Every structure is written in structure tokens, then in C-alpha cells.
Amino acid sequence: MKRGLFILLIMLSACATKPPVQEMSNARAAIMAAQELPGSNEKSDSYLKSAETALEEAAEAIRQERYESARNKALEAKRNAQSAARLKQASAPETPQESKH
């Protein structure tokens, strides 16, 4: 029983110590998508800046091998980038084609 528990703990710790590669990639993609959208306002710019800062903090956490912190920061970056994108889309002027529908 103790051996099984020990093996389980080793396996769980191995999972927890992996760099959050996918989360970092998702955050970068969300930031790039938000940057490319037309429209801008103070609030969307603030969310985008927060996303960029969180991504930088995630990268620093990875360098320090603090992977759980890095994962959390990457997820925060993605959420902020998505918020920026929603705000930019809401503030973008309607194009003539869009107004015909």
C-alpha cells in the first residue's frame, strides 16, 4: 500500500513540474489575436497591457522553474487578452457590409 502511494505521489509530482507549454502558446495566440483586431479604447488597451505583463511574468516563472505560477499567469494572460478582444470588437466601427445584414 505504501509503495503504491509513493508511486502515485511521484507520478503526480511529475505532472505538476512540467512547464506550461500549451498554456503559454494559448496566451500568446490570444494576445496576438487581440492586437490584430481593429478598434481600441482605454479599457481594451488596459486589458491587453495586463495580458502582456502576465505573459512576461509567466515566462519569468518558467525560467525560475515555478511552473504552477507560470501556468496561472499564462491563464491570466489569456483571459485578459480575450477580454481585450471582446472590448475591441464591441468598440470597432461597423463597416458598410456589416450594416446591410
C-alpha positions in Angstrom: 0.0 0.0 0.0 2.8 2.4 0.9 4.6 1.6 -2.2 1.5 2.3 -4.4 1.0 5.6 -2.6 4.7 6.5 -3.1 4.4 5.7 -6.8 1.2 7.8 -7.1 2.9 10.7 -5.4 5.9 10.5 -7.8 3.6 10.4 -10.8 1.6 13.4 -9.5 4.7 15.4 -8.8 6.0 14.7 -12.3 2.8 16.1 -13.8 2.9 19.2 -11.7 6.5 20.0 -12.6 6.1 20.3 -16.4 6.4 23.7 -17.9 3.0 25.0 -19.1 3.9 25.0 -22.8 0.3 24.8 -24.1 -0.9 27.5 -21.8 1.9 29.8 -22.9 1.1 29.1 -26.5 -2.6 29.8 -26.0 -1.9 33.0 -24.2 0.5 34.2 -27.0 -2.1 33.4 -29.6 -4.9 35.2 -27.7 -2.7 38.3 -27.3 -1.7 38.3 -31.0 -5.4 37.9 -32.0 -6.4 40.8 -29.7 -3.6 43.0 -31.1 -4.7 42.4 -34.7 -8.3 43.4 -34.1 -9.5 46.9 -35.1 -10.9 49.2 -32.6 -9.4 50.3 -29.4 -10.3 52.1 -26.2 -8.8 52.8 -22.8 -10.3 49.6 -21.2 -9.3 47.2 -24.0 -5.8 48.7 -24.0 -5.5 48.2 -20.3 -6.6 44.5 -20.6 -4.1 44.0 -23.4 -1.3 45.5 -21.4 -2.2 43.4 -18.4 -2.2 40.3 -20.7 1.3 41.2 -22.0 2.6 41.7 -18.4 1.1 38.4 -17.2 2.7 36.6 -20.1 6.1 38.2 -19.2 5.6 37.1 -15.6 4.8 33.6 -16.8 8.0 33.4 -18.8 10.0 34.6 -15.8 8.3 32.0 -13.6 9.3 29.3 -16.1 12.9 30.5 -16.0 12.7 30.1 -12.3 11.1 26.6 -12.6 7.9 27.8 -10.8 5.7 26.0 -13.2 2.4 26.3 -11.3 2.8 30.0 -11.0 3.7 30.2 -14.7 0.6 28.2 -15.6 -1.6 30.6 -13.6 0.0 33.7 -15.1 -0.4 32.2 -18.6 -4.1 31.6 -18.0 -4.5 35.1 -16.6 -2.8 36.4 -19.7 -5.2 34.5 -22.0 -8.2 35.7 -20.0 -7.1 39.3 -20.2 -6.3 39.1 -23.9 -9.8 37.6 -24.5 -11.4 40.5 -22.6 -9.4 43.0 -24.6 -10.6 41.3 -27.8 -14.2 41.4 -26.8 -13.9 45.1 -25.9 -12.1 45.9 -29.1 -14.8 44.2 -31.1 -17.6 46.0 -29.3 -15.9 49.4 -29.9 -15.0 48.8 -33.5 -17.0 50.8 -36.0 -19.4 48.9 -38.2 -18.4 48.5 -41.8 -20.9 49.2 -44.6 -21.2 45.5 -45.3 -22.0 44.7 -41.7 -24.7 47.3 -41.5 -26.6 45.7 -44.5 -27.3 42.5 -42.6 
